[in-house]
């Protein structure tokens, strides 16, 4: 069992954040002693790791609460909804970029900061994805949304033959 301070050190999540998650009913201590100390066990440590993982993907605390209390289809639906929101945000930002490029009359700017395959792989690795995780990610994307997966791969500037290989995983 760990105290809130020990849990914070063990997971790299700040004490304040852990207390906030408690306030939001997202992470509750396994036990609270008479002197008010919060004690967390393995179950709570794993839950905190899941929460931190979902937060790193940009999910809101409310969405995470829903994810952790659901299973199966409803969980997949929530993640899919978040995926679409992210896609919409990306499209909005790209439209804003294009508008700025038009105002500056400098088309080369669009190529400088676009996410390409190398940058995307770098982002995935930084998020903790292994090579195997990335393959699974592509497989699930292909399974759920094959046309959007194709568009996404094209947006990264990947050649058609490599796109075919990736989609065949």
HELIX and SHEET records of a PDB file:
HELIX    1   1 UNK A    4  UNK A   11  1                                   8    
HELIX    2   2 UNK A   15  UNK A   23  1                                   9    
HELIX    3   3 UNK A   42  UNK A   56  1                                  15    
HELIX    4   4 UNK A   61  UNK A   68  1                                   8    
HELIX    5   5 UNK A   72  UNK A  104  1                                  33    
HELIX    6   6 UNK A  108  UNK A  112  1                                   5    
HELIX    7   7 UNK A  117  UNK A  126  1                                  10    
HELIX    8   8 UNK A  131  UNK A  144  1                                  14    
HELIX    9   9 UNK A  146  UNK A  155  1                                  10    
HELIX   10  10 UNK A  160  UNK A  167  1                                   8    
SHEET    1   A 2 UNK A  31  UNK A  32  0                                        
SHEET    2   A 2 UNK A  38  UNK A  39 -1                                        
END                                                                             
